[in-house]
Amino acid sequence: MRMAWKAAAAAALFVAFAAHADEYKQGDLTIGHPWARPTAGTNMLGAAYLTLKNDGKEADTLKSASSADAEKVEIHEHIHDAQGVMRMRAVEGGLAIPAGGTVEFKPGGYHLMLIGLKHNLEDGQRFPLKLTFEHAGTADVEVKIEKKADADSGMHDHHH
């Protein structure tokens, strides 16, 4: 009976660790589940998504991002223009993460635009991403490439 309890405890600990395996801490910030969709063909553009949670008492700002796997990474958002057309644009000056708040990067919203990818992003692989914050400093994370079936899957348009 004692061995069964130890095995159950070890399994529970493993599940708890696995649930947070794609979570990173940098100062007061938690960077949750960085991911990107696979790419194919000659499209050398991609997008990375994640969640930024600020447990601090002061706002912080994501100033920039970079990756060895892309020539350039820009912070982008989707907006509706005056004609109601959804367009992407770079976020100038960085993206604020309010104290006690969360900013979600997701299809159809904020995202990290991967420009000039050096190779296709393949399902199951990972690539490095460096995030630079105004107060928390620099965080190195790994982005998991995975297929996601969600309602926003057709909303990401790579045309400016």
Secondary structure by P-SEA (a helix, b strand, c coil): caaaaaaaaaaaaaaaaaaaccccccccccccbbbbcccccccccbbbbbbbbbcccbbbbbccccccccccccbbbbbbccccbbbbbccccccccccccccccccccbbbbbccccccccccbbbbbbbbbccccbbbbbbbbbbbbccccccccccc
